[in-house]
Amino acid sequence: MVGPISATEHDVSVDLIITPDEVIACPAPHRPSGTLWDHLAPEKIAAIPALQRRETRR
């Protein structure tokens, strides 16, 4: 088995893992408090219309 994988601030964990044989609940999922704008390059924001719309409301 592989050990724990470290997470960064922008990582989002899952609530469930579903396989053909079982459903595994993942306790205490991590959710960022919002969009981490400082992690997004201007080119990325320009390429995604939903981010463009949200950026104007920040």
N, CA, C and O atoms as a Tinker XYZ file with bonds, in Angstrom:
   232  protein
     1  N      0.840000   -1.184000    0.000000    73     2
     2  CA     0.000000    0.000000    0.000000    64     1     3
     3  C      0.885000    1.247000    0.000000    63     2     4     5
     4  O      1.954000    1.262000    0.609000    81     3
     5  N      0.435000    2.268000   -0.675000    73     3     6
     6  CA     1.148000    3.544000   -0.762000    64     5     7
     7  C      0.794000    4.393000    0.451000    63     6     8     9
     8  O     -0.335000    4.335000    0.940000    81     7
     9  N      1.737000    5.172000    0.936000    73     7    10
    10  CA     1.487000    6.050000    2.076000    64     9    11
    11  C      0.655000    7.256000    1.684000    63    10    12    13
    12  O      0.247000    7.391000    0.530000    81    11
    13  N      0.403000    8.134000    2.648000    73    11    14
    14  CA    -0.412000    9.322000    2.388000    64    13    15
    15  C      0.211000   10.224000    1.316000    63    14    16    17
    16  O      1.433000   10.310000    1.193000    81    15
    17  N     -0.632000   10.875000    0.563000    73    15    18
    18  CA    -0.193000   11.841000   -0.444000    64    17    19
    19  C     -0.468000   13.220000    0.117000    63    18    20    21
    20  O     -1.590000   13.514000    0.530000    81    19
    21  N      0.545000   14.065000    0.134000    73    19    22
    22  CA     0.335000   15.400000    0.683000    64    21    23
    23  C     -0.550000   16.217000   -0.246000    63    22    24    25
    24  O     -0.481000   16.074000   -1.467000    81    23
    25  N     -1.368000   17.061000    0.328000    73    23    26
    26  CA    -2.294000   17.903000   -0.429000    64    25    27
    27  C     -1.844000   19.356000   -0.334000    63    26    28    29
    28  O     -1.210000   19.768000    0.637000    81    27
    29  N     -2.184000   20.112000   -1.354000    73    27    30
    30  CA    -1.910000   21.544000   -1.341000    64    29    31
    31  C     -3.215000   22.295000   -1.096000    63    30    32    33
    32  O     -4.286000   21.691000   -1.049000    81    31
    33  N     -3.122000   23.585000   -0.944000    73    31    34
    34  CA    -4.289000   24.404000   -0.615000    64    33    35
    35  C     -5.404000   24.279000   -1.647000    63    34    36    37
    36  O     -6.580000   24.334000   -1.287000    81    35
    37  N     -5.060000   24.113000   -2.921000    73    35    38
    38  CA    -6.087000   24.074000   -3.966000    64    37    39
    39  C     -6.645000   22.677000   -4.232000    63    38    40    41
    40  O     -7.570000   22.533000   -5.031000    81    39
    41  N     -6.116000   21.663000   -3.591000    73    39    42
    42  CA    -6.641000   20.308000   -3.783000    64    41    43
    43  C     -8.003000   20.159000   -3.112000    63    42    44    45
    44  O     -8.251000   20.729000   -2.049000    81    43
    45  N     -8.866000   19.399000   -3.738000    73    43    46
    46  CA   -10.201000   19.121000   -3.195000    64    45    47
    47  C    -10.324000   17.611000   -3.064000    63    46    48    49
    48  O    -10.100000   16.883000   -4.031000    81    47
    49  N    -10.674000   17.140000   -1.884000    73    47    50
    50  CA   -10.838000   15.700000   -1.702000    64    49    51
    51  C    -12.267000   15.283000   -2.053000    63    50    52    53
    52  O    -13.157000   16.120000   -2.210000    81    51
    53  N    -12.457000   14.003000   -2.169000    73    51    54
    54  CA   -13.764000   13.472000   -2.548000    64    53    55
    55  C    -14.547000   13.023000   -1.316000    63    54    56    57
    56  O    -13.968000   12.757000   -0.262000    81    55
    57  N    -15.861000   12.944000   -1.462000    73    55    58
    58  CA   -16.721000   12.455000   -0.387000    64    57    59
    59  C    -16.795000   10.932000   -0.392000    63    58    60    61
    60  O    -16.853000   10.293000    0.658000    81    59
    61  N    -16.792000   10.362000   -1.603000    73    59    62
    62  CA   -16.944000    8.918000   -1.756000    64    61    63
    63  C    -16.003000    8.398000   -2.836000    63    62    64    65
    64  O    -15.670000    9.104000   -3.789000    81    63
    65  N    -15.585000    7.154000   -2.665000    73    63    66
    66  CA   -14.892000    6.407000   -3.714000    64    65    67
    67  C    -15.803000    5.227000   -4.026000    63    66    68    69
    68  O    -16.123000    4.431000   -3.143000    81    67
    69  N    -16.218000    5.119000   -5.282000    73    67    70
    70  CA   -17.149000    4.058000   -5.663000    64    69    71
    71  C    -16.458000    3.138000   -6.659000    63    70    72    73
    72  O    -16.003000    3.568000   -7.720000    81    71
    73  N    -16.391000    1.875000   -6.294000    73    71    74
    74  CA   -15.804000    0.851000   -7.165000    64    73    75
    75  C    -16.904000   -0.147000   -7.510000    63    74    76    77
    76  O    -17.998000   -0.065000   -6.952000    81    75
    77  N    -16.645000   -1.071000   -8.401000    73    75    78
    78  CA   -17.664000   -2.086000   -8.693000    64    77    79
    79  C    -18.028000   -2.925000   -7.467000    63    78    80    81
    80  O    -19.108000   -3.514000   -7.421000    81    79
    81  N    -17.135000   -2.983000   -6.473000    73    79    82
    82  CA   -17.360000   -3.856000   -5.322000    64    81    83
    83  C    -17.750000   -3.157000   -4.032000    63    82    84    85
    84  O    -18.296000   -3.789000   -3.129000    81    83
    85  N    -17.477000   -1.857000   -3.930000    73    83    86
    86  CA   -17.772000   -1.193000   -2.652000    64    85    87
    87  C    -17.883000    0.316000   -2.807000    63    86    88    89
    88  O    -17.461000    0.900000   -3.805000    81    87
    89  N    -18.459000    0.915000   -1.794000    73    87    90
    90  CA   -18.524000    2.372000   -1.665000    64    89    91
    91  C    -17.749000    2.723000   -0.408000    63    90    92    93
    92  O    -18.048000    2.216000    0.673000    81    91
    93  N    -16.761000    3.584000   -0.546000    73    91    94
    94  CA   -15.903000    3.958000    0.576000    64    93    95
    95  C    -16.150000    5.420000    0.909000    63    94    96    97
    96  O    -15.929000    6.297000    0.074000    81    95
    97  N    -16.609000    5.684000    2.129000    73    95    98
    98  CA   -16.811000    7.062000    2.580000    64    97    99
    99  C    -15.467000    7.657000    2.991000    63    98   100   101
   100  O    -14.675000    7.013000    3.680000    81    99
   101  N    -15.226000    8.863000    2.571000    73    99   102
   102  CA   -13.969000    9.555000    2.899000    64   101   103
   103  C    -14.292000   10.644000    3.931000    63   102   104   105
   104  O    -14.949000   11.630000    3.599000    81   103
   105  N    -13.843000   10.476000    5.161000    73   103   106
   106  CA   -14.185000   11.429000    6.209000    64   105   107
   107  C    -13.472000   12.772000    6.035000    63   106   108   109
   108  O    -12.387000   12.849000    5.457000    81   107
   109  N    -14.093000   13.802000    6.537000    73   107   110
   110  CA   -13.537000   15.158000    6.602000    64   109   111
   111  C    -12.961000   15.645000    5.271000    63   110   112   113
   112  O    -11.770000   15.946000    5.188000    81   111
   113  N    -13.798000   15.727000    4.225000    73   111   114
   114  CA   -13.273000   16.219000    2.957000    64   113   115
   115  C    -12.798000   17.666000    3.069000    63   114   116   117
   116  O    -13.378000   18.468000    3.802000    81   115
   117  N    -11.742000   17.986000    2.337000    73   115   118
   118  CA   -11.196000   19.351000    2.318000    64   117   119
   119  C    -11.831000   20.128000    1.174000    63   118   120   121
   120  O    -11.881000   19.643000    0.043000    81   119
   121  N    -12.306000   21.307000    1.456000    73   119   122
   122  CA   -12.860000   22.190000    0.439000    64   121   123
   123  C    -12.216000   23.563000    0.599000    63   122   124   125
   124  O    -12.199000   24.107000    1.703000    81   123
   125  N    -11.683000   24.134000   -0.489000    73   123   126
   126  CA   -11.180000   25.505000   -0.386000    64   125   127
   127  C    -12.350000   26.441000   -0.071000    63   126   128   129
   128  O    -13.497000   26.124000   -0.385000    81   127
   129  N    -12.073000   27.562000    0.534000    73   127   130
   130  CA   -13.137000   28.500000    0.900000    64   129   131
   131  C    -13.637000   29.295000   -0.297000    63   130   132   133
   132  O    -14.639000   30.001000   -0.182000    81   131
   133  N    -12.982000   29.204000   -1.420000    73   131   134
   134  CA   -13.390000   29.917000   -2.631000    64   133   135
   135  C    -12.342000   29.724000   -3.707000    63   134   136   137
   136  O    -11.450000   28.886000   -3.576000    81   135
   137  N    -12.452000   30.500000   -4.765000    73   135   138
   138  CA   -11.482000   30.423000   -5.853000    64   137   139
   139  C    -10.160000   31.011000   -5.398000    63   138   140   141
   140  O    -10.124000   32.109000   -4.844000    81   139
   141  N     -9.090000   30.299000   -5.625000    73   139   142
   142  CA    -7.754000   30.763000   -5.248000    64   141   143
   143  C     -7.169000   31.527000   -6.434000    63   142   144   145
   144  O     -6.387000   30.988000   -7.217000    81   143
   145  N     -7.564000   32.791000   -6.546000    73   143   146
   146  CA    -7.211000   33.596000   -7.705000    64   145   147
   147  C     -5.701000   33.711000   -7.902000    63   146   148   149
   148  O     -5.230000   33.760000   -9.038000    81   147
   149  N     -4.948000   33.754000   -6.823000    73   147   150
   150  CA    -3.495000   33.892000   -6.955000    64   149   151
   151  C     -2.837000   32.620000   -7.505000    63   150   152   153
   152  O     -1.648000   32.636000   -7.823000    81   151
   153  N     -3.587000   31.527000   -7.620000    73   151   154
   154  CA    -3.072000   30.283000   -8.200000    64   153   155
   155  C     -3.376000   30.196000   -9.694000    63   154   156   157
   156  O     -2.933000   29.261000  -10.362000    81   155
   157  N     -4.132000   31.164000  -10.225000    73   155   158
   158  CA    -4.538000   31.124000  -11.624000    64   157   159
   159  C     -3.783000   32.159000  -12.438000    63   158   160   161
   160  O     -3.750000   33.338000  -12.089000    81   159
   161  N     -3.182000   31.709000  -13.517000    73   159   162
   162  CA    -2.492000   32.623000  -14.432000    64   161   163
   163  C     -3.535000   33.429000  -15.206000    63   162   164   165
   164  O     -4.629000   32.928000  -15.467000    81   163
   165  N     -3.216000   34.657000  -15.573000    73   163   166
   166  CA    -4.158000   35.464000  -16.370000    64   165   167
   167  C     -4.603000   34.743000  -17.646000    63   166   168   169
   168  O     -5.746000   34.898000  -18.075000    81   167
   169  N     -3.718000   33.963000  -18.248000    73   167   170
   170  CA    -4.071000   33.216000  -19.461000    64   169   171
   171  C     -5.148000   32.173000  -19.179000    63   170   172   173
   172  O     -6.035000   31.949000  -20.003000    81   171
   173  N     -5.068000   31.538000  -18.016000    73   171   174
   174  CA    -6.066000   30.541000  -17.628000    64   173   175
   175  C     -7.424000   31.204000  -17.419000    63   174   176   177
   176  O     -8.444000   30.691000  -17.877000    81   175
   177  N     -7.440000   32.341000  -16.730000    73   175   178
   178  CA    -8.696000   33.066000  -16.505000    64   177   179
   179  C     -9.292000   33.494000  -17.838000    63   178   180   181
   180  O    -10.500000   33.372000  -18.041000    81   179
   181  N     -8.456000   33.998000  -18.756000    73   179   182
   182  CA    -8.931000   34.452000  -20.060000    64   181   183
   183  C     -9.489000   33.301000  -20.895000    63   182   184   185
   184  O    -10.360000   33.517000  -21.738000    81   183
   185  N     -9.003000   32.095000  -20.673000    73   183   186
   186  CA    -9.432000   30.946000  -21.467000    64   185   187
   187  C    -10.723000   30.307000  -20.966000    63   186   188   189
   188  O    -11.311000   29.479000  -21.661000    81   187
   189  N    -11.166000   30.680000  -19.777000    73   187   190
   190  CA   -12.350000   30.034000  -19.182000    64   189   191
   191  C    -13.416000   31.096000  -18.918000    63   190   192   193
   192  O    -13.279000   31.880000  -17.979000    81   191
   193  N    -14.478000   31.136000  -19.733000    73   191   194
   194  CA   -15.501000   32.183000  -19.583000    64   193   195
   195  C    -16.098000   32.290000  -18.178000    63   194   196   197
   196  O    -16.356000   33.398000  -17.708000    81   195
   197  N    -16.319000   31.169000  -17.504000    73   195   198
   198  CA   -16.896000   31.228000  -16.155000    64   197   199
   199  C    -15.957000   31.958000  -15.193000    63   198   200   201
   200  O    -16.418000   32.697000  -14.323000    81   199
   201  N    -14.652000   31.759000  -15.339000    73   199   202
   202  CA   -13.700000   32.482000  -14.491000    64   201   203
   203  C    -13.669000   33.958000  -14.852000    63   202   204   205
   204  O    -13.545000   34.805000  -13.968000    81   203
   205  N    -13.780000   34.281000  -16.135000    73   203   206
   206  CA   -13.823000   35.688000  -16.549000    64   205   207
   207  C    -14.986000   36.401000  -15.880000    63   206   208   209
   208  O    -14.823000   37.503000  -15.357000    81   207
   209  N    -16.162000   35.777000  -15.895000    73   207   210
   210  CA   -17.347000   36.402000  -15.284000    64   209   211
   211  C    -17.181000   36.583000  -13.781000    63   210   212   213
   212  O    -17.553000   37.623000  -13.237000    81   211
   213  N    -16.625000   35.581000  -13.107000    73   211   214
   214  CA   -16.445000   35.675000  -11.654000    64   213   215
   215  C    -15.369000   36.683000  -11.274000    63   214   216   217
   216  O    -15.479000   37.354000  -10.249000    81   215
   217  N    -14.325000   36.791000  -12.099000    73   215   218
   218  CA   -13.237000   37.711000  -11.782000    64   217   219
   219  C    -13.736000   39.162000  -11.739000    63   218   220   221
   220  O    -13.255000   39.956000  -10.930000    81   219
   221  N    -14.681000   39.505000  -12.589000    73   219   222
   222  CA   -15.193000   40.875000  -12.600000    64   221   223
   223  C    -15.992000   41.192000  -11.344000    63   222   224   225
   224  O    -16.209000   42.362000  -11.030000    81   223
   225  N    -16.430000   40.174000  -10.627000    73   223   226
   226  CA   -17.218000   40.383000   -9.380000    64   225   227
   227  C    -16.363000   40.345000   -8.129000    63   226   228   229
   228  O    -16.891000   40.525000   -7.031000    81   227
   229  N    -15.042000   40.115000   -8.250000    73   227   230
   230  CA   -14.207000   40.030000   -7.056000    64   229   231
   231  C    -14.051000   41.382000   -6.426000    63   230   232
   232  O    -13.377000   41.513000   -5.404000    81   231
